[in-house]
């Protein structure tokens, strides 16, 4: 097992930690949980999280990757493309070419790089129609990981996070349970012992079809419609926000 002295996390809301509330009013998320565990093995461990919700792959590559290269950490996580895939007309092949270029830059620094596939969207209303596009992009991610010797976190195979109990009310962001499972998977990929397994088996539960229809209607009204309105206006939930941990500094 390699002992990492520094870790920089890049990406969008997933890596920022939505919707896993932290004690300081900011989101915690899987990356903070991983950093906390790595710091336990390495005195003086440093961590930066440059991820900002709503960012597209071009923004992440232009705004975050150069900063990570300059910081020259031992470990970098890069998860990008989820917001692009949700937009009409996005091209997973072109997105993959951009991602590959960013990975080349990061690997050239000598850093270990963690890449991610996404969760299978077949259980998600509306998104299941775009399942083929998601699958093509994540196959590219697997290929890029193999080509450049990256660590791959395959969320597509994680049955525990296909359950809605791992997600917040907006159905786009995981809750604390989901982020804990992802952190456990990341640490497993890194070969770092962790007290929690990512092989989550949820207890059986019955679902009232009428209650499910009411929940779906509330989700459309309270979450989907506002999200679509932002897309039409060309705005993002991350506009004007700064990274929660922009500097590579010791873990506290």
N, C-alpha and C positions, 0 to 999 in steps of 0.2 A: 504493500500500500504506500503510495506517495503521500508525503506530508506537504500540503500546500501552504505557502506563506502569504498568498494574496489571491483575491478573487474579485473579478469584475463581472457584473450581470448586465446584459444588454437586452432591450426588447420593448414590449408594450405593457398593457395592463396585467397580463399574466405574470410577468416578471416583477412588475411594480408591487404586486401582491393583492390586487382587488379580488374578492371582497373578504379578506382575512384581517380583521381589525387588530391593530397593535395597541400597546399601552399608552403611547404618546399621541394618539389621535391619527397617526398615519397607518397605512396598511403594512402588515407584516409580510406574509406570503412565503412561498417555498424557498426563495433565494435567501431571505433573512434566516430562515430556519437552517438551511444548509450552512450558511456562513457561521452561525452560532455553533454548530457541531464541529466544523473544521477548526474554529478558534480554540476549542477545548483541547485539541492536540498540538497546537502550535502557538507558543507565547509570542506576542507581537503580531499576530495575524491581522492582515488589513483587508478591508472590503469596501467596494464601491458598487452602487446600484444606479445605473444611468437610465433605467427603463421609465417610460412615461406612457400613460394610457392613451389609446387612440393612434399611436404612431404607425405609419405605413413603412414598408420595407425600405423604400428609398430614403425616408427620413432617418431611420435607424442606422442605415449604412453611412449616410452623409454626416450625421450629427453625433452618433455614439461610437461607431467603430474607430474613427481616428483618435478619439480620446482614450479608448481602451488600448490601442497600439502604443500611444505615448506613455500610458501608465505602466506598460510591460509587466502585467501580473503573471503569476504561474498558471492561473486558471481563468477562463472566460466562458460564460454561457451566452449563447445567442439563440433567441427564439424570435422569429420575425415572419410576417406573411399572413397571419390570421386575419387582420383587418383588411388586407388586400383581397383575400379570397372571398370575403363577403360582398365585395363590390362587383357590380355587373361589368363584364368585359375584362376582368383581370385574367392574365395569362400565366398559368403555373410554370410553363417552360421558361418564359422570360424572367419570372421571379426567381427561379432556381439558378439561372445564370448569374443574377446579381448576388444571390446568397453565396454561391461558390466563390465569387471574387472576394467577398468580405471574409470568408473562411480562409482563403489563401493568405490574405493580409495578416489575419490574427495568428495563424499557424506559423508564419514566417518569423514571428517574435519569439518562438519557442514555447508558447503557452499551450497547455492542454485546452481543447475547445469542446464544450458540451453543446450538442444540437438536440432538437426535439421534433418528434412528429406530434401532430395534434390528436385530439380525441375523435374517435369515429362519430360523425354527426348523424348517424342513421336514426337515433332516438330523439333528435331535436326537431321540433316543428319548423317548417320552411327550409332549414339548412339541409335537411336530408335530400332535397332536390339538387343540391350542389355537391353531393357526396363524391361523385366522380372527379370533380376538379380538385377537391381536397386530397383524394387518394393519389392523384398524379403528382401533386406538389410534394406530398410526404414520401412518395417513392423516390423522388429526386433528392429529398433531404437524406434519406438512407444512403443513396449512392454517393452523395457529397461526403457524408460521414466516413464511408468506406474509403473513398479516394484520398482523403486528406488525413486519415487516421484520427478521427474525432471520437468522442464518447457520445453514444446515442441514447437518449431517453425516449423510449417508444411508448407514448401515452395511448396509442391506438390499441395496444394489447392489454391495457390496464382496466380490467373489468370493474374494479372498485369505483372508478371515477365515471363510469357510465350510469351509475345510480344517481337520481336527482337529489338524494340526500347529501351528496358531495358538492352541490352547487347552491349558489345564492338565488334569490328570487328573480333576478334578471335573466337567469339561464345562460348567461354568457360568461360569467366569472365564478370560479370555485369559491366555496366558503372555507372556513378554517380546516374542516375535515379533508376537503379536497387538496388543499395546499400541503397538509401534513403527509398525505399519501404521495404527492409528487416529490416532496423533499426526501421521503424514504426511498423512492425509486432513484433519484439522483445520487444519493449517498451509496446505494447499492451498486449503481453503475461505476462509481468512483472506488468501490471496494472499501468503503468506510463503514464500520459497525454502527448500527443505529437501533434504538430500543423498539422502534415500530416497524412492522412489515408493510410493504405496499400491496401485499396480497389480501386486500380487504374483502371480507364476505359479509354483506349486510343481512340482517335478519329479514325474514319474509314479512311482507305487509300487504294488506288488501287495499285496493284503490276503488273508490266509489266513482263510477263513470260520470255521474252528474257533478260531483265535486271537481273532477278533473276538467270538465268543460268550463266550469266557473273559473278555475285557476288559469286555464288557457286564455279565456276572454280577458281576465284581469292582466295577464302578462302582455297581451297584445296592446291593451290600452295604456298600461303604465310603463312599459319598457320598449316594446317594439316600435310603436308609433313615434315616441320621442327620438329613438335611435334613427329611424328613417328620416325624420325631419332634419336632424343634424346632417345626414348624408346629402339631402337635397340642398341645404344651405351651404354645403361645403365647409362645415365646421366640425370640430372634434372635441370630445370631452377633455382632451389634454391640452387644448389651446391655452397658452399663458401659464401653464404649469412648468415647474422645474423638477429635475430629478430629486428624489428624496435623499439620496446619498451620493452627491456628485464627485466627491473626492475619495481617493484611496486612503483610508485612515484606519487606525486600529479599531477592532471590534469592541464595543462597550456593551 
